[in-house]
Amino acid sequence: MSFAFITFTYFFTGAVAGVLAGLLGVGGGIIIVPALVMVFTSQGFSLEVMMHMAIATSLATIVFTSLSSIQSHHARGGVDWSLFRMMSVGVCIGAILGVLSVMQLSGEHLRLIIGVFATFIAVKMLFSKDKEKKTRRQATPKLLWSAGLGIGWFSSLLGIGGGTLSVPFLSALNLSMQRAIGTAAACGFPIALTGAIANMLVTQFDATVAESLPAFSVGYVYLPAVFGLSLTSVIFAKLGARIAHRLPAVALKKAFGLSLLLVGIKFLFF
């Protein structure tokens, strides 16, 4: 790929990821990671670190995208901050554990894990039947902390903002779809920030890995990609958030499931 095409890919991917982040509360990583794998392959990056770099760079980008998305959802009353506070410590600890887990897995294993997970959640979201819920289940601190730990771990493992797990979880607590999406976007920020910092530091303990990283990398985070993706993702996250508060919950749920299904198929079969 030429420099111009790589730059365009970053901008375009950032725009799509931003819309999805605001619209679905997913952080955009489900789009960013596959796109980065494609670009990094064309740039001739080492296969040993390419998947890890895509995950780490995605998390670093989500730091900025999630802030834009949170601002827009908060302005519309779409974030349950009490639930966020009870989940935040758990997601941060989980994110660190996720980065440590990534270090133990090969790029091929990571690709398959992402594919299976995305497909499973997509099928569940697309074909589950909505039931009317009149009361909200008890969201205990222990439940929220434990859920945050698991969501942070798996999200950091896959380079996503956590919406693929936190939106269904928060929806099960009987939050409206719009409010579940806004709260999931808020949870994505500590996941992304903690995961990105851990990915910047973790390579300091492995000289072999550090030597295989390209120029302009800080740990596994590739700075040119973060810059290019963030320029458009921050802007388009606000657009996605505006759309989310105008669409019916069923439409949001189906759009969320369809986007995940496409990513799952991509990672499993291509």
C-alpha positions in Angstrom: 0.0 0.0 0.0 1.1 3.5 -0.7 1.4 6.1 2.0 -1.6 7.9 0.7 -3.8 4.8 0.7 -2.6 3.8 4.2 -3.5 7.3 5.5 -6.9 7.1 3.8 -7.5 3.7 5.4 -6.7 5.1 8.9 -9.1 8.1 8.3 -11.9 6.0 6.9 -11.5 3.3 9.6 -11.5 5.9 12.3 -14.7 7.4 10.9 -16.5 4.1 10.8 -15.2 3.1 14.2 -16.3 6.5 15.6 -19.9 6.1 14.3 -20.1 2.6 15.8 -18.6 3.8 19.1 -21.3 6.4 19.5 -24.1 4.4 18.0 -23.5 1.0 19.7 -21.1 1.8 22.6 -18.5 -0.7 21.4 -15.5 1.5 21.2 -14.9 0.7 17.5 -12.3 -2.0 18.1 -14.3 -4.6 16.3 -13.6 -2.6 13.1 -10.2 -1.2 14.0 -8.4 -4.4 14.8 -9.2 -6.1 11.4 -8.3 -3.0 9.5 -5.0 -2.6 11.3 -4.1 -6.2 10.6 -4.6 -5.5 6.9 -2.6 -2.3 7.0 0.2 -3.7 9.1 0.5 -6.7 6.8 1.0 -4.4 3.8 3.7 -2.5 5.7 5.6 -5.7 6.3 5.4 -5.7 10.1 6.6 -8.9 11.9 3.9 -11.6 12.0 5.1 -12.3 15.6 3.9 -8.9 16.9 1.4 -7.7 14.2 -1.8 -9.0 15.9 -0.6 -7.8 19.3 0.1 -4.4 17.8 -3.3 -4.2 16.2 -5.0 -4.9 19.6 -2.8 -2.5 21.5 -3.2 0.3 18.9 -6.9 -0.2 18.9 -7.1 0.3 22.7 -5.0 3.4 22.4 -7.4 4.8 19.8 -10.5 3.9 21.8 -9.1 6.2 24.6 -9.9 9.2 22.5 -13.0 7.8 20.7 -14.7 6.9 24.0 -14.2 10.3 25.5 -16.0 11.8 22.5 -18.8 9.2 22.7 -19.1 9.7 26.5 -19.5 13.4 26.2 -22.3 13.1 23.7 -24.2 10.3 25.6 -23.8 12.2 28.9 -25.3 15.3 27.4 -28.4 13.3 26.6 -28.6 11.7 30.0 -27.5 8.3 28.5 -24.9 7.3 31.1 -25.7 5.6 34.4 -22.7 6.9 36.4 -23.6 4.9 39.6 -23.2 1.7 37.7 -20.1 2.9 36.0 -18.4 3.7 39.4 -19.1 0.3 40.7 -17.7 -1.4 37.6 -14.7 0.9 37.0 -12.2 -0.7 39.4 -13.0 -4.2 38.1 -12.6 -3.2 34.5 -9.2 -1.6 35.1 -7.8 -4.7 36.9 -9.3 -6.9 34.2 -7.7 -4.9 31.5 -4.2 -5.4 33.0 -4.9 -9.1 33.3 -6.0 -9.1 29.6 -2.7 -7.6 28.4 -0.8 -10.2 30.4 -2.9 -12.9 28.8 -2.2 -11.6 25.3 1.5 -12.0 25.9 0.9 -15.7 26.3 -1.0 -16.2 23.0 0.0 -16.3 19.4 -1.5 -14.0 16.8 -3.4 -16.9 15.2 -5.0 -17.9 18.5 -6.0 -14.3 19.1 -7.6 -14.1 15.6 -9.7 -17.3 16.3 -10.8 -16.1 19.7 -12.0 -12.8 18.3 -13.8 -14.6 15.5 -15.6 -17.1 17.7 -16.6 -14.5 20.3 -17.9 -12.0 17.8 -20.0 -14.6 16.0 -21.5 -16.0 19.3 -22.5 -12.6 20.6 -23.9 -11.6 17.1 -26.1 -14.6 16.9 -27.4 -14.1 20.4 -28.2 -10.4 19.7 -29.8 -11.0 16.3 -32.0 -14.0 17.2 -32.9 -13.5 20.9 -36.5 -12.5 21.5 -37.1 -9.3 23.4 -39.3 -9.6 26.5 -40.9 -6.7 28.2 -39.2 -5.9 31.5 -41.0 -3.8 34.0 -38.6 -4.0 37.0 -34.8 -3.7 37.2 -32.9 -6.6 38.8 -30.7 -5.9 41.8 -27.3 -4.7 40.6 -25.1 -5.5 43.6 -21.6 -4.1 44.0 -20.2 -7.6 43.9 -22.0 -8.5 40.7 -20.9 -5.3 39.0 -17.3 -5.6 40.2 -17.1 -9.2 39.0 -18.7 -8.3 35.7 -16.3 -5.4 35.3 -13.4 -7.7 35.9 -14.5 -10.2 33.2 -15.4 -7.4 30.7 -12.1 -5.6 31.3 -10.1 -8.8 30.8 -11.8 -10.0 27.7 -11.9 -6.5 26.1 -8.2 -5.9 26.7 -7.5 -9.3 25.3 -9.3 -8.5 22.0 -8.5 -4.8 21.7 -12.1 -3.6 22.0 -13.9 -1.1 24.2 -16.0 -3.7 26.0 -19.4 -2.9 24.5 -19.8 -6.4 23.1 -20.0 -7.6 26.6 -21.2 -4.6 28.7 -24.1 -3.7 26.4 -25.8 -7.1 26.8 -24.9 -7.2 30.5 -26.3 -3.7 31.2 -29.3 -4.5 29.1 -30.0 -7.6 31.2 -30.1 -5.2 34.2 -33.1 -3.6 32.5 -31.5 -0.5 31.3 -32.9 0.9 28.1 -30.8 0.1 25.0 -29.8 3.8 24.7 -28.7 4.0 28.4 -26.9 0.7 28.2 -25.0 1.9 25.2 -24.0 5.2 26.9 -22.9 3.4 30.1 -20.9 0.9 28.1 -19.2 3.7 26.3 -18.2 5.1 29.7 -16.8 1.8 30.8 -14.8 1.6 27.6 -12.6 4.5 28.6 -10.9 2.9 31.7 -10.5 -0.3 29.8 -8.8 1.3 26.9 -6.6 3.6 28.9 -5.4 0.9 31.3 -4.9 -1.6 28.5 -3.0 0.9 26.3 -0.6 1.9 29.1 0.0 -1.7 30.0 0.7 -2.5 26.3 3.2 0.4 26.2 5.1 -0.9 29.2 4.9 -4.7 28.8 7.5 -5.0 26.0 10.1 -3.5 28.3 10.4 -6.9 29.9 11.2 -8.8 26.6 14.1 -7.5 24.6 13.4 -9.8 21.7 9.9 -8.4 21.2 11.1 -4.8 21.6 13.6 -5.3 18.8 10.9 -6.6 16.4 8.7 -3.6 16.7 8.7 -0.9 14.0 9.8 2.7 14.4 7.3 5.1 16.0 6.0 2.4 18.3 5.7 2.8 22.1 5.5 -0.8 23.2 2.9 -2.5 21.1 1.2 0.8 20.3 1.9 2.2 16.8 1.6 6.0 17.2 1.0 6.9 13.5 -2.1 4.7 13.4 -3.4 6.1 16.7 -3.0 9.6 15.3 -4.7 8.8 12.0 -7.6 6.9 13.5 -8.3 9.3 16.3 -8.5 12.3 14.0 -11.8 11.1 12.5 -13.1 8.7 15.2 -13.4 11.5 17.7 -15.5 13.6 15.3 -17.7 10.7 14.1 -18.4 9.3 17.6 -20.5 12.4 18.3 -22.5 11.7 15.1 -23.1 8.1 16.2 -24.3 9.1 19.6 -26.8 11.5 18.1 -28.2 8.7 15.9 -28.3 6.3 18.8 -30.8 8.5 20.7 -33.1 8.8 17.7 -33.3 5.1 16.7 -35.6 2.5 18.4 -34.0 0.0 20.7 -34.7 -3.0 18.4 -33.0 -1.3 15.5 -29.9 -0.6 17.6 -29.8 -4.2 18.8 -30.0 -5.6 15.3 -27.4 -3.2 14.0 -25.1 -4.2 16.8 -25.5 -7.9 16.1 -25.0 -7.5 12.4 -21.7 -5.6 12.8 -20.4 -8.3 15.1 -21.4 -11.1 12.8 -19.5 -9.5 9.9 -16.4 -9.2 12.0 -16.7 -12.8 13.3 -17.0 -14.2 9.7 -14.0 -12.1 8.6 -11.7 -13.4 11.4 -12.8 -17.1 11.1 -12.8 -17.6 7.4 -10.6 -14.9 5.7 
